[in-house]
């Protein structure tokens, strides 16, 4: 099967049986076959439509089964990475078909004690069938006017409970401190105490006034997610018609179809929050790698992707964050389809040096601090300045403690969040 005519999925299989036999079963069950021989499954049909096992790479055995085994299946539990090719002519270019045929059904196959999707290679024809990011890295820089350094972003905090006017007051402090990007928390959409329309009406004059006075456009991503695509589009239009530039999309909540519907009509930079992603990935013997997950959402049009960060407040290890950063930044076909990595989750200036070193010394990122900015001892404005100072020092290869001697906000941040005596 030619590379440009097939979709290759890599499964990490774990079984008390033979990995090759299980791989063959997956290829059959997820394409032309079932649990018994079929009269219509001719040799010609198989050649045209059946998936096939392309490679099996043995891995060390697992000490225990990843899935509970009620029937007491004994080990050893053999593991292997298995490449299975699906004909593009059979799957087509629809993401729902891809997920149904090649990704979703494998988890129900009998005989597995663990299975995880760790790789996805799509032919150019599949990639070109989807719009991809409308803005991505370069478009975000164009909209924000920020070049040659990371975008410094923050989140309105507290997450929930602020009135539109209170949120607008915090926004004013942040824009005056030089922040590049502000977002609603992902949990804030359009509650009774802060309807989206009222929030837009309160916040947009602050942004317009700042732009008129300084010439700087600060991006604000309003939470517009909804399970109803038509309602989400109305939210989108409300923001865009008011002069807004961005929107927070809770991608797992709105689904593939919801995002596809929105992207083809969108005028806003789409900022992805992946709430619920951990259900798919937290168990190492189940789910899928972020490299696979993010590919689907980038194809559908996500411009910016939140991916945690160094020393995150959540469970994800630093190595996993670094790989996620690379995944977002790696072109599918061209540099224009890259998503801007958004470094977040308990970030303050102290993680900037390691972030810079471990992500290839690139500044193509957004550095998003919530509590690390809002909870700064000097207030949100000082929090913005502290993170900007941390990145100035980092890119110049100056130790933060040294730079902090002449930069009060950074010094206060190091004392509060890093426990350093400056």
Secondary structure, 3 states (H helix, E strand, C coil): CCHHHEEEEEEEEEECCCHHHHHHHHHHHCCCCCCCCCCCCCHHHHHHHCCEEEEEEEEEEECCCCCCCCCCCCCCEEEEEEEEEEEHHHHCCCHHHHHHHHHHHHHHCCCEEEEEEEEEECCHHHHHCCCCCCCHHHHHHHHHCCCCCCEEEEECCCCCCCCHHHHHHHHHHHHHCCCCEEECCCCCCCCHHHCHHHHHHHHHHHHHHHHHHHCCCCEEEEECCCCCHHHHHHHHHHHHHCCCCEEEEEHHHHHHHHHHHHHCCCCCEEEEECCCHHHHHCCCCEEECHHHHHHHHHHHCCCEEECCCCCCCCCCCHHHHHHHHHHHHCCCCCHHHCCEEEECCCCCHHHHHHHHHHCCCCCCEEEEECHHHHCCCCCHHHHHHHHHHHHHHHHCCCCHHHHHCCCHHHHHHHHHHHCCCC
